[in-house]
Amino acid sequence: MKQKEKILASGCLLGERVRYDAQVLQITDQRIFQWAREKRFVPICPECMGGLWVPREPCEIEPGKTAQDVLDGNARIFSKTGNDCTDDYLFGVQACINLAKRHHIRLALLKQRSPACATRHLHDGHFNGTLIEGLGVLALALQKEGIQTFDETQLDELQAQLID
């Protein structure tokens, strides 16, 4: 039997307890269960893979800066109390990229609003709940590797891109 195409996926979207607040997200879309049964997922959490704990303080890219700025070394990712977590994020991003290459990944399902995984919207860096358009550092790094990124609201689009 031919192996199904793999999908790099944020562990929190698969029910893993890796979110900053240690909460488990409720999975309701049956496609997640189906793809899990088909062993399509390569679960990741760039924060955990970078050495951050669960639970942990929420983190955001500094105000007025972008994921590209972080990757270029011109911006930082800070926790709510001001701890610099940039190196942890960058280490986790590289670990995820390495895993994606090892599994020949071309599609990724990532958690929206995260400073790592956001594919369309993330917090503005002021820790006040305000969202802005933009990418997280992992989403941007994956796109630079030619990997298409989707969030949990784009399962139809992701499904349309699956080869098998």
Helices and strands as residue ranges (DSSP letters): E 7-10, G 11-14, H 30-37, E 41-44, H 46-49, E 59-61, H 67-71, E 77-79, H 86-102, E 107-110, E 121-123, E 131-133, H 137-144, E 148-151, H 155-161
